[in-house]
Amino acid sequence: MSTTHVTSARTSDGALPRVRHQARDVVVLMAFSAVTSVLTAAGLLLLTRLGS
């Protein structure tokens, strides 16, 4: 994990983001990454099944 402190990150209303907002963003990014990986793997599997 990074130990770099970011002090200039602000939300649209000028407040610093809360940890729960950052955690929500991380979970959304992880879910997007997982879905993208599964869909890519399923697509490649489908292509190899159709090709043989």
BAVEX-463875 format. One record per residue: residue number from 1; chain; y negated, z negated, x negated of N, C-alpha, C in turn. Coordinates in Angstrom, 2 decimals, padded with zeros to 5 digits. Atoms other than C-alpha are relative to their C-alpha. Layout:
N
pos: NUM unit: A nc2: Y nc3: Z nc1: X cac2: Y cac3: Z cac1: X cc2: Y cc3: Z cc1: X
...
! end
This chain:
52
pos: 1 unit: A nc2: 001.17 nc3: 000.00 nc1: -000.81 cac2: 000.00 cac3: 000.00 cac1: 000.00 cc2: -001.24 cc3: 000.00 cc1: -000.87
pos: 2 unit: A nc2: 001.24 nc3: -000.07 nc1: 000.75 cac2: -003.49 cac3: 000.71 cac1: -001.14 cc2: -000.79 cc3: -001.29 cc1: 000.12
pos: 3 unit: A nc2: 000.86 nc3: 001.18 nc1: -000.03 cac2: -005.81 cac3: -002.13 cac1: -002.06 cc2: -001.47 cc3: 000.39 cc1: 000.00
pos: 4 unit: A nc2: 001.39 nc3: -000.47 nc1: -000.03 cac2: -008.95 cac3: 000.00 cac1: -001.81 cc2: -000.65 cc3: -000.44 cc1: 001.31
pos: 5 unit: A nc2: 000.72 nc3: 000.46 nc1: -001.18 cac2: -011.46 cac3: -001.51 cac1: 000.58 cc2: -001.03 cc3: 001.05 cc1: 000.40
pos: 6 unit: A nc2: 000.95 nc3: -000.97 nc1: -000.52 cac2: -013.41 cac3: 000.90 cac1: 002.75 cc2: -001.00 cc3: -000.75 cc1: 000.85
pos: 7 unit: A nc2: 001.02 nc3: 000.73 nc1: -000.74 cac2: -016.68 cac3: -000.51 cac1: 003.96 cc2: -000.86 cc3: 000.92 cc1: 000.86
pos: 8 unit: A nc2: 000.85 nc3: -000.92 nc1: -000.75 cac2: -018.25 cac3: 002.63 cac1: 005.40 cc2: 000.64 cc3: 000.53 cc1: 001.27
pos: 9 unit: A nc2: -000.68 nc3: -000.48 nc1: -001.21 cac2: -015.69 cac3: 003.26 cac1: 008.16 cc2: -000.59 cc3: -000.71 cc1: 001.21
pos: 10 unit: A nc2: 000.61 nc3: 000.56 nc1: -001.21 cac2: -017.39 cac3: 002.76 cac1: 011.50 cc2: 000.51 cc3: 000.77 cc1: 001.21
pos: 11 unit: A nc2: -000.36 nc3: -000.68 nc1: -001.24 cac2: -016.48 cac3: 003.56 cac1: 015.09 cc2: -001.25 cc3: 000.67 cc1: 000.56
pos: 12 unit: A nc2: 001.12 nc3: -000.74 nc1: -000.57 cac2: -018.69 cac3: 005.64 cac1: 017.36 cc2: -001.15 cc3: -000.92 cc1: 000.42
pos: 13 unit: A nc2: 001.08 nc3: 000.92 nc1: -000.39 cac2: -020.61 cac3: 002.53 cac1: 018.47 cc2: -000.57 cc3: -000.77 cc1: -001.18
pos: 14 unit: A nc2: 000.55 nc3: 000.62 nc1: 001.19 cac2: -021.30 cac3: 001.47 cac1: 014.88 cc2: 000.74 cc3: -001.23 cc1: -000.49
pos: 15 unit: A nc2: -000.75 nc3: 001.20 nc1: 000.40 cac2: -018.79 cac3: -001.40 cac1: 014.72 cc2: 001.13 cc3: 000.38 cc1: -000.97
pos: 16 unit: A nc2: -001.15 nc3: -000.23 nc1: 000.87 cac2: -016.09 cac3: -001.78 cac1: 012.12 cc2: 001.26 cc3: 000.05 cc1: 000.85
pos: 17 unit: A nc2: -001.22 nc3: -000.07 nc1: -000.80 cac2: -012.63 cac3: -000.80 cac1: 013.42 cc2: 000.83 cc3: -001.27 cc1: -000.16
pos: 18 unit: A nc2: -000.86 nc3: 001.18 nc1: 000.03 cac2: -010.34 cac3: -003.69 cac1: 014.32 cc2: 001.37 cc3: 000.38 cc1: -000.54
pos: 19 unit: A nc2: -001.33 nc3: -000.23 nc1: 000.56 cac2: -006.92 cac3: -004.07 cac1: 012.75 cc2: 000.92 cc3: 000.60 cc1: 001.06
pos: 20 unit: A nc2: -000.89 nc3: -000.54 nc1: -001.04 cac2: -005.23 cac3: -003.38 cac1: 016.10 cc2: -000.28 cc3: 001.47 cc1: 000.26
pos: 21 unit: A nc2: 000.31 nc3: -001.42 nc1: -000.15 cac2: -007.07 cac3: -000.05 cac1: 016.34 cc2: 000.61 cc3: 000.80 cc1: -001.15
pos: 22 unit: A nc2: -000.61 nc3: -000.68 nc1: 001.15 cac2: -005.95 cac3: 000.87 cac1: 012.85 cc2: 001.52 cc3: 000.04 cc1: 000.15
pos: 23 unit: A nc2: -001.45 nc3: 000.04 nc1: -000.20 cac2: -002.38 cac3: -000.21 cac1: 013.69 cc2: 000.41 cc3: 001.02 cc1: 001.05
pos: 24 unit: A nc2: -000.30 nc3: -000.99 nc1: -001.04 cac2: -002.46 cac3: 001.92 cac1: 016.86 cc2: -000.06 cc3: 001.41 cc1: -000.58
pos: 25 unit: A nc2: 000.11 nc3: -001.31 nc1: 000.62 cac2: -003.62 cac3: 004.91 cac1: 014.82 cc2: 001.20 cc3: 000.30 cc1: -000.90
pos: 26 unit: A nc2: -001.17 nc3: -000.17 nc1: 000.87 cac2: -000.77 cac3: 004.36 cac1: 012.34 cc2: 001.23 cc3: 000.30 cc1: 000.84
pos: 27 unit: A nc2: -001.16 nc3: -000.22 nc1: -000.87 cac2: 001.80 cac3: 004.18 cac1: 015.15 cc2: -000.05 cc3: 001.40 cc1: 000.60
pos: 28 unit: A nc2: 000.14 nc3: -001.35 nc1: -000.56 cac2: 000.45 cac3: 007.37 cac1: 016.73 cc2: 000.34 cc3: 001.04 cc1: -001.06
pos: 29 unit: A nc2: -000.30 nc3: -000.93 nc1: 001.08 cac2: 000.61 cac3: 009.15 cac1: 013.38 cc2: 001.49 cc3: 000.03 cc1: -000.32
pos: 30 unit: A nc2: -001.44 nc3: 000.06 nc1: 000.28 cac2: 004.18 cac3: 007.94 cac1: 012.76 cc2: 000.80 cc3: 000.68 cc1: 001.11
pos: 31 unit: A nc2: -000.70 nc3: -000.63 nc1: -001.12 cac2: 005.28 cac3: 009.04 cac1: 016.24 cc2: -000.15 cc3: 001.52 cc1: -000.06
pos: 32 unit: A nc2: 000.23 nc3: -001.45 nc1: 000.13 cac2: 003.69 cac3: 012.47 cac1: 015.76 cc2: 000.86 cc3: 000.57 cc1: -001.12
pos: 33 unit: A nc2: -000.79 nc3: -000.46 nc1: 001.14 cac2: 005.39 cac3: 012.82 cac1: 012.39 cc2: 001.49 cc3: 000.04 cc1: 000.35
pos: 34 unit: A nc2: -001.42 nc3: 000.04 nc1: -000.38 cac2: 008.79 cac3: 011.81 cac1: 013.80 cc2: 000.34 cc3: 001.12 cc1: 000.97
pos: 35 unit: A nc2: -000.26 nc3: -001.07 nc1: -000.98 cac2: 008.54 cac3: 014.22 cac1: 016.75 cc2: -000.04 cc3: 001.36 cc1: -000.68
pos: 36 unit: A nc2: 000.09 nc3: -001.27 nc1: 000.71 cac2: 007.44 cac3: 017.05 cac1: 014.48 cc2: 001.23 cc3: 000.24 cc1: -000.87
pos: 37 unit: A nc2: -001.19 nc3: -000.13 nc1: 000.84 cac2: 010.33 cac3: 016.39 cac1: 012.09 cc2: 001.24 cc3: 000.32 cc1: 000.82
pos: 38 unit: A nc2: -001.17 nc3: -000.24 nc1: -000.85 cac2: 012.91 cac3: 016.26 cac1: 014.87 cc2: -000.05 cc3: 001.41 cc1: 000.59
pos: 39 unit: A nc2: 000.11 nc3: -001.35 nc1: -000.56 cac2: 011.60 cac3: 019.45 cac1: 016.48 cc2: 000.24 cc3: 001.08 cc1: -001.06
pos: 40 unit: A nc2: -000.24 nc3: -000.96 nc1: 001.09 cac2: 011.59 cac3: 021.27 cac1: 013.13 cc2: 001.48 cc3: 000.05 cc1: -000.34
pos: 41 unit: A nc2: -001.44 nc3: 000.04 nc1: 000.31 cac2: 015.15 cac3: 020.13 cac1: 012.38 cc2: 000.80 cc3: 000.66 cc1: 001.11
pos: 42 unit: A nc2: -000.71 nc3: -000.61 nc1: -001.12 cac2: 016.31 cac3: 021.13 cac1: 015.87 cc2: -000.20 cc3: 001.51 cc1: 000.02
pos: 43 unit: A nc2: 000.26 nc3: -001.44 nc1: 000.05 cac2: 014.66 cac3: 024.53 cac1: 015.53 cc2: 000.79 cc3: 000.69 cc1: -001.10
pos: 44 unit: A nc2: -000.77 nc3: -000.57 nc1: 001.09 cac2: 016.28 cac3: 025.17 cac1: 012.17 cc2: 001.50 cc3: -000.01 cc1: 000.32
pos: 45 unit: A nc2: -001.40 nc3: 000.06 nc1: -000.40 cac2: 019.66 cac3: 024.04 cac1: 013.51 cc2: 000.32 cc3: 001.09 cc1: 001.02
pos: 46 unit: A nc2: -000.18 nc3: -001.06 nc1: -000.99 cac2: 019.27 cac3: 026.38 cac1: 016.48 cc2: 000.02 cc3: 001.38 cc1: -000.65
pos: 47 unit: A nc2: 000.03 nc3: -001.30 nc1: 000.70 cac2: 018.37 cac3: 029.27 cac1: 014.19 cc2: 001.28 cc3: 000.24 cc1: -000.79
pos: 48 unit: A nc2: -001.23 nc3: -000.19 nc1: 000.77 cac2: 021.41 cac3: 028.67 cac1: 011.97 cc2: 001.20 cc3: 000.21 cc1: 000.92
pos: 49 unit: A nc2: -001.12 nc3: -000.20 nc1: -000.96 cac2: 023.73 cac3: 028.42 cac1: 015.00 cc2: -000.05 cc3: 001.40 cc1: 000.59
pos: 50 unit: A nc2: 000.12 nc3: -001.35 nc1: -000.57 cac2: 022.37 cac3: 031.67 cac1: 016.45 cc2: 000.28 cc3: 001.07 cc1: -001.04
pos: 51 unit: A nc2: -000.19 nc3: -000.97 nc1: 001.07 cac2: 022.59 cac3: 033.40 cac1: 013.08 cc2: 001.45 cc3: 000.16 cc1: -000.42
pos: 52 unit: A nc2: -001.39 nc3: -000.11 nc1: 000.47 cac2: 026.30 cac3: 032.75 cac1: 012.56 cc2: 000.93 cc3: 000.51 cc1: 001.08
! end
